[in-house]
């Protein structure tokens, strides 16, 4: 008990040394919380956007369409997709099913043209997927069976469109003939993605079918499952139900984006480990200097009868007390910064506004108490581990040699 009391007093006796060591621990813990939460938040946001716009949890296409998807072979779309959709809806684990009809198109308004991607959707079914009504910043969402269109804020700006304007869509049918149709702009959305907000527009699937001469068809069927991790199992069940001629693909197996995000997660994990190692090195350095500064003091304590074991316990307990206090302050600072970034985010609009790669204008942290308490625990453990070598060095000092140190 005496050793523990002495160690606690030592923490506050040399204020300058303790503050220096504590600042390094506090900064390391705060940085770890902020970096960890921001990295996880950014990756999760990109993955959610990928699922909602590109992959669903499971996506169903005809086998021929899947083989030539990059060419958008609409002639191989799913005929009578409502029948297929009803079969899929009966599969256990399926939450939402929606048909989509994607097509490349040339938009025209007042002499301005723009190459874009049109998506015919089922507005009611898509509400739980795209959450379109929440993204509308002007007007309202499109309605089924109407000649209405929703466009992004960037597209509206580029084409000088506003709510109530008429937009002419010119494209080819699935069989190569030209087709055009006028749509009324009833709403402008903001998905906070420069690519989506500039190059994608949404119309009711019935209007897309008419425009493309594909009555009752969909290029793909989007499926959301009750649990994202169950997607592969559900995809296998859907393949069994639909039989040959269809391909059901889980979101983890679609394209390179999922692979890229998983690789990014491991890269960021390495960055976090580097932050921890640098922090541990800083703490080790300050603890080592602390022992060197107290060489004569340690020699005096050993001369008065303090054992090596007691000396090691004292140094380690000092590190634990200092690490706990500094980690607590670092956790408060890091939690505050993480919460701020989870609500306000970091704005990269100027950097990403001209990128074609799907990205976001603003990235947000994923505020979680797990990051906070784990980072605090890492701070305390690193403080203890960093003090082991200095403690062992102090224990090896000979009292007579230590007392001669200046």
N, C-alpha and C positions, 0 to 999 in steps of 0.2 A: 504493500500500500504506500509506503514511504517513497519507493521508486516512482510510482505512478504520480504521486503528488509533485515530486521533484520535476518529472518530465513535463507536467502541465504548467508548472511555474516557468520552466525554461522556454516554453513556447512564447510567453508574453514578456520575458525578461529582456531579450534583445529584439526590440520592436522592428528595427530596420531590416534585420535578417529575416524575421518571420514574415514581414509584409512582402519582401521580395519573393520568398518561396511561395507564400500564399497567392500572390498575384499570378505567378506562373501556373499554379494548379487551377485557380479560378478561371483564367483565360482559356486554359486547355479544355476544361469541362464545358464552359460556355460555347466555345468553338465547336466542340464535338456535338453538342445538342443542336446547334443551329445548322451545321453541315449535314448531320444525319437526317434531321427532319426535312430540310429543304431538298436534299437528294431524293428521299423517299417520296415526298410530295410531288416533285417534278416527274419522276418515273411513273407514279400512280396516275397522275393526270394524263400523261401521254398514252398510257395503257387503256384508260377509260375511253379516251377519244378514239383510239384505234378500234376498240370493241364497238362503240356506238355508231361509228361511221363506216368502218371498213369490214369488220369481220363478224360482228355479233359474237355470241358465245359459240354458236354453230351456224354455218352458212351452207345452204343447199343449192346446188345448180345441177343442170343436166351434165352428164359425163362429157358430151361434146363441147358444151359451153366452157366447162372447166379447163379442158385441154387447150382451148384457144382464147382464154379470158382476156389476154392483153389486146386482142383484136376486136373485142366486144362483138362476138358473132350473135347478134340478136335473133337470127333465124333459128338458133338452138335454145331459145328461151323455154321456160317451163310452161307448157300449154295447160289450160284449165288449172291454174295454180291454186285456186280456192279448194279444189278437191284434195290436192297434195297438202295444202296447208292444214286442212281438217285432220288428215291422217297424222301429221306431225304433232298437232296439238294434243292428240290422245296419248302420246309417248310420255311415260312417267319422268318427272324432272323438268319438263318443259314449262316455262312460265309465260312467255309471250312469243307469238309467231306473227310475222308481217312480211308481205310481199313487197319487193322493190323492183323497179325497172330503171336501170341506168343507161344513159346514152350520151354520146358526145354531140355538141350542138353549137351552132353559131347564133349568138344573140344579136338582135338589131334594135336600136332605138335612136331615132332622130339622126340617122346617118352614121352612128357609132356602132361598130361591131366588136364582138368579143368571143373567143373560143372558150367554152366552158363545159361543165359536166352537169347534165340534168338528172335528177332522181325523182322518179314517180313513186310516191309513198302512200300508205294508208294512214291518214292523219290520226285517227283514233288509236290504232294499234301502236303507232310510232310515238305517241305521247309518253309512254313509259320507257322508250328507248332514247330518243333524241331530246325529250323534254322541250319540244319546240316552243310551247307557249311561254316557258320561262326565259327563252332566249330572244323573244320578240321585243325590240326596242321602239318600234313604231308600227302602229296598225295592229293586226291580229294574224293568227295562224290560218293557213289554207283550210278549206272544208272539202270533204269528199264529194265527187261528182261535179265539181265546179271548174270553170276555166280561170283559176286563180294561181298566183305564184308568190312564193316567198323568196327573197333574195338577201344576200349578205350586205353588211354595211359598206364593205370595200367595193363590191360590185355596184351598189347604188351610187357611190361617190364617183367611180370611174365612168359609169354610163349616165351620170346626172339624172338618176331616177328617184322618184319619191312615191309615197303611197298614193294610189289612185291612177297612176300612169299606166299606159298600155305597153306591154312588151311583146315583140314579135319573135317567136322561136322558129328558126329555120333549121331543118335537119333532114336526114335520109331515113326512109322507112327500113324495116328489117330486110326488105327485098330490093333496096337500091334506088327507089324512086324518091323524088324530092317531096318534102312535106313542110307545111308552115301552119302556125296557129297563133292567134293573139291571146295573151293572158293579161289579166288585170293584177297589178302589184297591190296586194292587200296587206302586206306586212314585210318589215325589214328586220332581219335577225342579226345577232352578234354572238358568235360562238367563241370569240376571243382567239380565233385562229386566222391569220392572214390568208392562208391558202383556201380554207373553206369559205371564209367570208368574201373572197374575191372570185372564186372559180366554180362555186356550186350553187345551184338554185333548186328549189323544191316545188313540185306540182302534184296534184292528186294522181294516183296511179291510173285511174280511168282515162284521164286526159293524155297521159303518156302512152297508153295503149292505143288510143285513137290516133295520136300523132305518128306513131311508129307502125301502125297497121298490125297490131298484135293484141287483138281483142281477147280478154280473159287470160293474158299471159304475164309472166314476171321473169326477169332475168335471173333473179335469185330470191330465196326465201331466208329471211333473217330470223334467227331463233335466240332468245334469251332464256337461260336456264335458271333454276332456283339457286344454284351455287355455281360460280364460275369454274371451280376446280372439277366439277362433274361433267364438263363439256365433252371430254373425250368419250366417256361412257355413253352419254346421251347421243353423241354423233354415231356411235356404233349401233345403237338401238334404232335410230332413224334410218340408217342404211339398211338394216334388216327389214324394217317395215316397208320402205319404198321399193326395195329390190334393185335389180340391175337397171342401168340407164341414168341413175342419179348419183351424185357425189355429195356426201355430208362431211364437212371439214370443221374440226374444232378450232377455236381461235388461236391456240398455241401452235397450230401447224399451218397457219396461213401467212405466206410471204416472209420477208426478212425483218419486218419491224419488231415482231416478238423476240426474235433472236437478238436483234440490236439492243432492245431494252434489257434483256437478260444479261448480255455482255456488259452493258453500261452499268448495271447493278453491281457486277463483280468488280469493275474498274473503280467505281465509287467506294466499294468496300475496301479496296486496297488503299485508296486515298484516306479513308477514315483510320485504317491501321497505321498509316504513316503519321497522321496527326497524333495518334495515341503514342507512338514510339518517340516522336519529337518531344511530346509533352513529358514522357517518362525521362528522356535524356536531360531535359531542362531541370526537372525536379531532382534527378540524380546529381547534377552539377551543383545546384544550390545546397543540397544536403551534404554533399562532400565538402564544399567550402565551409559549411557550418561546423563540421567536425574539425577541419583544419584550424579554424579560428579559435577553437576551444581546446587546443592540444594541451596547454598547461593546466587548464581547468580539469580536463579528463585525467591528466597525470596526478593532480592533487586528490581527486576522488578515489583513484585506485590506490594511492599511497595511504589513504585513510581507511582502506579496507573494502571498497566496492569491488565485487567480483565481476569477471568478464560477462557472466550471464546477466547480472543486474544492469551492467552498462549497455548491453545489447537491447534489453527490454526497455530501458530508458529512452534510447535513441529511436527505437521503433515506435514507442508510444508517443513520443514527440511528433513523429511523422504522421501517426494516425490522427492525433488531435488536430494538427495543422491541416492535414488532408481533408478531414471531415468538415472543418469550419470553412475552408476555402472552396471545397466542393459544393457546400450548401449555398454559399454566395454565388458561385459560378452557375449553379442550377437555377437560381432565381433570375440571374441576368440572362442566361441562355433560354429559359422558359419564356421570359418576357419578349426576347427578340424573336423566338420561334412563333409565339402567338401572334405577334405583329405581322410577321411574314405570312402566316396562315390566313389572315384577314385582309391584308393590303397587298401582299406579294411583291415581286420585283418586276418592274416594267422593262421589257426588252423590245418594245415596239419598234424603235428606230433600227435595231439590229436585225430583226426578222421580217420586217414588213415586205421585203422584196423576195423572200425565199419561196421556192416552190415546194420544199419539203414541209409536210404537215407539222406545224409547231404552234406555239402560243405566244401571244403578246405579253401576257403576265403569267409568271410561275409562282405557285404558292407552296408554302411548307405544309407538311402533314403534322399538325400539333398532336403530340401523344405523350402521356405521362410515362409511357414505357421508355422513350428516348431519354427522358429527364432522369429517372431513377437509375437506369442502367449506366448512363454517362457519369452520374455522381458516384456510383459504385466503382466504376473504372478509375475515376479520379482518386478515390481513397486507396484502392488496391495498388495503383501506380505509385502513390506516395509511400506506401509501405514497402513495396518491392524496391523502389529507388533508394530507400534508406538502409537496405540490407547490407550492401557493400560498405558504405560509410560506417555502419554499426560494427561490422566485423573488423574494419581497420582500427576503429577506436578500441576494440577489445584486445587487439594484438599489441597495442602500445605498451612499452615498458615505462613504469612510473618515473624512473630516474631520467630516462631520455626525454620524456614528455615535459618534465619540470624544467629542463634546460632550454626548451623552445622559447623564443622571444615572441 
